[in-house]
Amino acid sequence: MLNIQQDQAAGLRRIMAAPAPRIISIISAAATHDKSRLMTNLAASISDQGNKTLVVHASKESSESFYGINALPTLIDTGLKKIALNKAIHLSQHGFSIAKMMHKSQLDQMLNYSMSEYLTGLFNTLANQYEILLVDASLNKAHLLPISLLNDGEIIIQLTREPESIKDAYAMIKNIYSQIGRRHFGIIVDNATEQQAKVVFNNISSVAKRYMRVDLEFFGAIPKDDHLSKASQLGRSVVEAFPLATASNAFKKMALKLNYKQVAPAAFMSAQFAQEQSA
């Protein structure tokens, strides 16, 4: 037991010494909620905490207009040598950068090997330039994300308390599980209080654990808050426009969970304490 704790503490020390950039794909089972609003507010909150953040649009549902990237060249265009990479990355007014992986019409098409390899290498390069990459993603017809790097990375599912949304979220988990096996998923519950979200999370988590041995992690709740739509109408993030709003506090909490600068030291201290107690 002591050796395991020592190994964990040593691993956490390495994380603290050279924090690995994070690539996080967020997919949605909340058809009635615009995920681009969630992504914008979450990315703005992460950036506000001092992280250089890039959002990559790779979703059939999210609005390109919301991001202001309708005319932006795609990352695939850079692979085809049609455009330089710096021309395919836009600095948003919210403090984070944004890129478009491919056109919506291409998202259900299977990438050929060379383009898949190019995008994998490009994502690794971008991950070393930015501290957090958030991918606004959707599953293709094969029930997978566009490249293996994303399927093997962190995946968070946005859902609501609606039965259809919960059913769709479970179907997503089951479909990905059937393709690549058991893995971990994060959960964000939209339009819910923390207490309501915990009930939804506990229900879907227990079913996933029982039937697939899949572990889920609760990332937070986004409350119903008029400040969200007011901020959108102003073209601003809720954290910047209404920093004391209930929704702003929710996004700040979620950003902290994704912020390795905050998470790693706390985790390290817990492991270190456990080690000292066992010594």
Number of C-alpha atoms within 10 A of each C-alpha: 7 12 9 10 17 16 12 17 21 15 13 21 16 13 16 16 9 9 14 14 17 19 23 21 24 24 24 27 23 22 15 10 17 14 23 19 20 19 20 25 26 24 28 27 29 26 21 18 15 11 20 17 24 27 26 23 28 27 27 18 17 22 16 19 10 14 21 13 19 12 10 16 22 24 27 20 17 19 17 12 10 12 15 14 17 9 13 20 20 19 11 16 13 18 19 21 20 25 24 27 25 18 19 16 8 14 20 18 12 13 14 8 9 10 14 18 15 16 20 16 13 16 18 14 11 16 18 14 14 17 22 25 24 22 24 25 27 23 20 16 11 13 18 20 23 24 16 13 17 18 18 12 14 17 22 20 22 25 31 25 17 14 11 14 18 21 13 17 22 18 14 19 21 18 16 18 17 12 12 12 11 15 18 16 19 19 25 24 26 22 20 20 16 15 10 15 25 16 12 20 24 14 12 17 20 15 13 17 12 11 9 16 14 19 15 21 14 18 21 24 27 24 21 14 15 12 20 24 15 15 18 16 10 10 14 19 28 30 25 15 17 17 14 12 15 19 23 25 18 19 24 20 18 20 24 16 16 17 20 21 17 13 13 18 15 13 15 19 13 13 19 19 14 15 18 12 8 10 7
